[in-house]
Amino acid sequence: MEALPESARQVSSATNFGDLPLIALVASNSRPPRSMSTEEVARLSSQGKLIVASGSGHWIQIDQPSLVIDAILHIITQVRNASID
């Protein structure tokens, strides 16, 4: 939680993640500007993916921790498979 403001600054200043695996999670009840911003973040990578956390509030990691864990595991798998190729 302490690093949240710095993390938000880093993401907002990013312009391109190339082909790095990326999953952007957004709560289903987010206001449209936040959802649009999250969609833009997902598009910063050619492998970007947007996942809408149905029934979750803003703190997805608290409301649906398994969704966050699954996203992390998916990224780890993608990175490991890419390093094998």
C-alpha positions in Angstrom: 0.0 0.0 0.0 2.9 2.3 0.7 4.3 1.9 -2.8 0.9 2.5 -4.5 1.4 6.2 -5.3 4.9 5.5 -6.8 3.6 2.5 -8.8 0.8 4.6 -10.2 3.3 7.3 -11.2 5.5 4.7 -12.9 2.6 3.2 -14.9 1.2 6.6 -15.9 4.6 7.6 -17.3 5.1 4.4 -19.3 4.7 4.6 -23.1 5.5 1.1 -24.3 6.1 -2.3 -22.7 7.0 -3.9 -26.0 6.2 -7.6 -25.9 6.4 -8.0 -22.2 3.5 -10.1 -20.8 1.0 -7.9 -19.1 -2.4 -8.3 -17.4 -4.3 -5.3 -16.4 -7.1 -6.0 -13.9 -10.1 -3.6 -13.5 -13.0 -3.8 -11.2 -16.4 -4.2 -12.9 -17.8 -1.3 -11.0 -15.0 1.1 -11.9 -15.9 4.5 -13.2 -15.5 4.7 -17.0 -12.4 6.9 -16.9 -10.6 4.4 -14.7 -11.7 1.5 -17.0 -10.5 3.4 -20.0 -7.2 4.1 -18.4 -6.8 0.4 -17.6 -7.6 -0.5 -21.2 -4.9 1.9 -22.3 -2.4 0.3 -19.9 -3.2 -3.2 -21.4 -2.5 -1.8 -24.9 1.0 -0.7 -23.9 2.2 -4.3 -24.5 1.6 -6.4 -27.6 0.8 -9.2 -25.1 -1.4 -7.0 -22.9 -4.6 -8.4 -21.7 -7.5 -6.7 -19.8 -9.4 -8.7 -17.2 -12.6 -7.3 -15.7 -13.0 -8.5 -12.1 -16.8 -9.1 -12.0 -18.3 -8.2 -8.6 -15.1 -6.7 -7.3 -14.5 -3.3 -5.8 -11.4 -1.2 -6.5 -9.3 -3.3 -4.2 -9.3 -6.5 -6.3 -6.5 -8.0 -4.3 -8.7 -7.9 -1.3 -12.1 -8.8 -2.9 -10.8 -11.5 -5.3 -7.2 -12.5 -4.3 -7.4 -15.7 -6.4 -7.9 -13.6 -9.5 -4.7 -11.7 -8.8 -2.9 -14.9 -8.0 -4.1 -16.5 -11.3 -2.9 -13.4 -13.2 0.5 -13.5 -11.6 0.9 -17.2 -12.3 -0.2 -16.7 -15.9 2.5 -14.1 -16.4 5.2 -16.3 -14.7 4.2 -19.1 -17.1 4.4 -16.8 -20.1 7.9 -15.5 -19.1 9.2 -19.0 -18.4 7.9 -20.3 -21.8 9.4 -17.3 -23.6 12.8 -18.0 -22.0 12.7 -21.6 -23.2 12.1 -20.6 -26.8 
